[in-house]
Amino acid sequence: MTTQLIRPSSPELDSILGQTFPVLDDGFVRVVDYMGNDSSIVQAARVSYGDGTKKVSQDRALIRYLLRNYHTTPFEMCSLKLHVRVPMDTWRQWIRHRTASVNEYSTRYSIAIDGAQMTNSDQWRQQAQDNKQGSAGYFDQKTGSELTAAEQNLHRLSKEIYNSRLEDGVAREQARKDLPLSTYTEAFWQIDLHNLFHFLALRMDAHAQLEIRNYAETIGEQIVSRWVPQAWEAFKDYRFNRMTLSQQDQELLALLVGRKDQAADDWCREQGWVKTKGEKQILSREALEFADKLAVLGMTPPWEG
């Protein structure tokens, strides 16, 4: 007996198949193919106990329940295939997510893409003093203009040397070795929705590097939101915009809500969240992160009281 199946589709995503979404100065993201939609998540979840309810509102409630309670397998039933063009230094961060199937453009077999990410004079970021892997603020216009001019010279020279090597017959696999990390590469990237949500949660975060954050926001806001709108809504509510409280967070929060100010201050010092060096107050990273959470709640940490 043969049962005729109808392939789940997403009309909103179908409407942008192959459409190029620009990112940075010369990068892009485009959808090549996909499998599944919101109903595929629901179908996978209900296979355990039959069809159950089928109203849209109930489907939405089920998807929200699944994501809220870390039931990940149903989200693995959906997958997305993208064609991306991205600078190599950004791609290094991207490829660390080892849960996708990837096929990248090879400069061993083909001539390198004639494109490198350029930095405008107002886009040069300064190194953050309290975070080794972050930036804080921008350089002034004069310094930025000097940095951009030097960048242009470097790109021009590296391109000339690379092309000269190719003309002299140097093997492509060796001629490429001095290309800058700003050189664009392209890849097909296929990933299931569960792991895509993990990628987006990390790379859309405000602490992620700006360049890869631009790609993640484009994928999330322009593509995933059209593809699986109910799952995207649940992701934003329960994953991306959620606030997590550790056991220590809960202990201190309980003291603050109970207006036990002295006990809260003592707790911070006993736990090593606040230390005093001379007249200077030193806060641990946990304390700084907790202060950010309190700010969202409209509250003030005890060390600022």
C-alpha positions in Angstrom: 0.0 0.0 0.0 1.3 3.4 -1.0 0.4 6.5 1.0 0.7 9.8 -0.9 2.7 12.3 1.1 2.7 16.1 0.6 6.1 17.7 1.1 5.9 20.3 3.9 6.7 23.7 2.5 7.1 27.3 3.6 5.6 29.8 1.1 7.3 32.7 2.8 10.7 31.0 2.4 9.9 29.8 -1.1 9.5 33.4 -2.1 13.1 34.2 -1.2 14.8 31.1 -2.5 18.0 32.2 -4.3 17.6 35.8 -3.2 20.8 37.5 -2.1 20.9 39.2 1.3 24.0 41.5 1.4 26.2 41.3 4.5 29.2 43.5 5.2 30.7 45.2 2.1 30.8 42.3 -0.3 29.4 39.3 1.5 26.0 37.6 1.3 23.7 34.9 2.4 21.1 33.1 0.2 18.8 30.1 0.7 19.6 27.2 -1.6 17.2 24.6 -0.2 15.3 23.6 2.9 13.4 20.7 4.4 10.4 20.9 6.8 8.5 23.7 8.4 6.7 24.4 11.7 4.3 21.5 11.1 7.3 19.1 10.7 8.3 19.9 14.2 4.8 19.2 15.5 4.5 16.0 13.4 7.8 14.7 14.8 6.7 15.4 18.4 3.3 13.8 18.0 4.5 10.6 16.5 5.0 9.3 20.0 1.3 9.5 20.9 -0.6 9.9 17.6 -1.9 12.9 15.8 -3.5 14.6 18.8 -4.7 18.1 18.2 -4.1 20.0 14.9 -5.3 23.5 15.5 -2.7 26.2 14.7 -2.9 27.6 18.2 -2.3 24.2 19.7 0.6 23.6 17.3 2.1 26.9 18.5 1.7 25.9 22.1 3.4 22.5 21.5 6.4 24.1 19.7 6.8 26.6 22.6 6.6 23.7 25.1 9.2 21.7 23.2 11.7 24.6 23.0 11.0 25.7 26.6 11.7 22.3 28.0 14.7 21.4 25.8 13.1 18.7 23.7 15.5 19.1 20.8 14.9 16.1 18.5 11.7 17.5 16.8 13.7 20.6 15.7 16.3 18.3 14.1 13.6 17.3 11.5 14.0 20.6 9.8 17.1 21.6 7.9 18.3 24.6 5.9 21.0 24.9 3.2 22.6 28.2 2.7 25.1 29.6 0.2 27.3 32.2 2.0 30.1 34.6 1.0 32.1 35.5 4.1 35.6 36.9 5.0 38.0 34.1 6.0 38.6 35.5 9.5 34.9 35.5 10.2 34.6 32.1 8.6 37.1 30.7 11.1 34.6 31.5 13.9 31.7 30.2 11.8 33.3 26.8 11.0 33.8 26.1 14.7 30.2 25.1 14.8 30.8 21.5 13.8 27.2 20.5 13.6 26.7 21.4 10.0 27.6 19.9 6.6 30.0 22.2 4.8 31.5 22.4 1.3 33.8 25.4 0.9 35.3 27.0 -2.2 38.8 25.8 -2.5 41.7 28.1 -3.4 43.8 24.9 -3.9 41.8 24.1 -7.0 40.5 27.5 -8.0 41.8 31.0 -8.2 41.0 33.0 -5.0 37.9 35.1 -5.0 38.8 38.6 -6.1 37.4 40.4 -3.0 38.5 41.3 0.5 36.6 43.0 3.3 37.4 46.6 3.5 37.0 48.7 6.7 35.7 52.2 6.5 37.5 54.9 8.4 34.7 55.1 11.0 34.6 51.4 11.6 37.9 50.7 13.3 37.2 49.4 16.8 39.5 49.8 19.8 40.5 46.8 22.0 38.5 46.5 25.2 40.5 46.8 28.3 38.4 44.4 30.4 37.9 41.8 27.7 40.7 40.2 25.7 38.4 39.0 23.0 36.2 42.1 22.6 36.2 45.7 21.4 35.0 48.9 22.9 34.5 52.2 21.1 35.9 53.5 17.8 39.0 55.4 16.7 38.7 59.0 15.7 38.3 59.9 12.0 41.9 60.8 11.4 43.3 57.6 12.9 40.6 55.6 11.1 41.5 57.2 7.7 45.2 56.3 8.2 44.2 52.7 9.1 42.0 52.4 6.1 44.7 53.7 3.7 47.2 51.2 5.1 44.7 48.4 4.7 44.1 49.4 1.0 47.8 49.3 0.4 48.1 45.9 2.0 45.3 44.4 0.0 46.7 45.9 -3.2 50.2 44.4 -2.6 48.9 41.0 -1.6 46.7 40.8 -4.6 49.6 41.8 -6.9 51.9 39.2 -5.4 49.3 36.5 -5.6 48.5 37.2 -9.3 52.2 37.5 -10.1 52.8 34.0 -8.6 50.0 32.5 -10.7 51.4 34.1 -13.8 54.8 32.7 -13.0 53.3 29.2 -12.8 53.4 28.8 -9.0 50.9 26.1 -7.8 47.6 27.6 -6.6 47.9 25.7 -3.4 51.1 27.6 -2.6 50.4 30.9 -4.3 47.5 31.5 -1.9 49.5 31.3 1.4 50.0 35.1 1.8 46.5 36.2 1.1 45.0 38.2 4.0 42.3 36.8 6.2 40.0 39.5 4.9 39.8 37.6 1.6 36.3 36.4 0.9 35.4 32.7 0.7 32.2 31.0 -0.3 30.6 27.8 1.1 27.4 25.8 1.1 26.3 25.3 4.7 23.6 22.9 5.7 22.4 22.5 9.3 19.3 21.3 11.2 17.1 23.8 13.0 18.1 22.7 16.5 21.8 23.3 15.8 21.0 26.4 13.8 19.2 27.9 16.9 22.4 27.1 18.9 24.5 29.0 16.3 22.1 31.9 16.3 21.9 32.1 20.1 25.7 32.5 20.3 26.4 34.6 17.2 23.5 37.0 17.5 24.5 37.8 21.1 25.7 41.3 21.8 29.1 39.8 22.9 29.7 38.1 19.6 32.1 39.8 17.1 30.3 42.4 15.0 31.0 40.8 11.6 29.7 37.3 12.4 26.8 38.9 14.3 25.8 40.7 11.1 25.6 37.3 9.3 23.7 35.7 12.2 21.2 38.5 12.4 20.6 38.3 8.6 20.0 34.5 8.8 17.7 34.8 11.8 15.7 37.9 11.0 15.5 37.5 7.2 15.4 33.8 6.7 14.5 31.7 9.8 11.7 34.1 10.7 10.1 33.4 7.3 10.8 29.7 7.3 9.5 28.6 10.8 7.8 31.6 12.3 6.3 29.8 15.3 9.6 28.1 16.2 11.4 31.5 15.7 9.0 33.2 18.0 9.6 30.5 20.7 13.4 30.8 20.1 13.3 34.5 20.7 11.2 34.1 23.8 12.7 31.1 25.5 16.3 31.0 24.2 17.6 34.2 22.8 15.9 36.7 25.1 15.8 34.5 28.2 17.6 35.3 31.5 19.2 32.4 33.3 19.8 32.5 37.1 22.5 30.4 38.7 22.1 29.1 42.2 24.2 31.9 43.4 22.2 34.4 41.4 19.0 33.1 43.1 20.5 33.3 46.6 21.6 36.9 46.1 18.4 38.0 44.4 16.4 36.5 47.3 18.4 38.7 49.7 17.8 41.8 47.6 14.1 41.2 47.1 13.8 40.6 50.9 15.6 44.0 51.4 18.3 42.3 53.4 21.0 44.8 52.3 23.6 44.0 54.9 23.3 40.3 54.4 23.5 40.8 50.6 26.7 42.8 51.0 28.2 40.2 53.3 27.2 37.5 50.8 29.1 39.2 48.0 32.3 39.5 50.0 32.1 35.9 51.3 31.6 34.6 47.8 34.4 36.7 46.4 32.2 38.7 44.1 33.4 41.9 45.6 36.9 42.5 46.9 38.6 45.7 48.2 42.1 46.7 47.2 43.0 49.9 49.0 40.2 52.3 48.0 39.4 50.4 44.9 36.5 47.9 44.6 37.1 44.9 42.4 34.2 42.9 41.0 34.4 39.4 39.7 33.0 38.5 36.3 30.1 36.8 37.9 29.3 40.0 39.7 29.4 42.0 36.5 27.2 39.6 34.7 24.7 39.6 37.6 24.6 43.4 37.5 23.6 43.2 33.9 20.7 40.9 34.8 19.6 43.2 37.6 19.6 46.2 35.2 17.1 44.4 33.0 14.9 44.0 36.1 15.3 47.6 37.1 17.3 46.7 40.2 20.7 47.9 41.6 23.4 45.5 42.9 24.4 45.8 46.6 27.9 47.2 45.8 26.3 50.2 44.2 24.1 51.0 47.2 
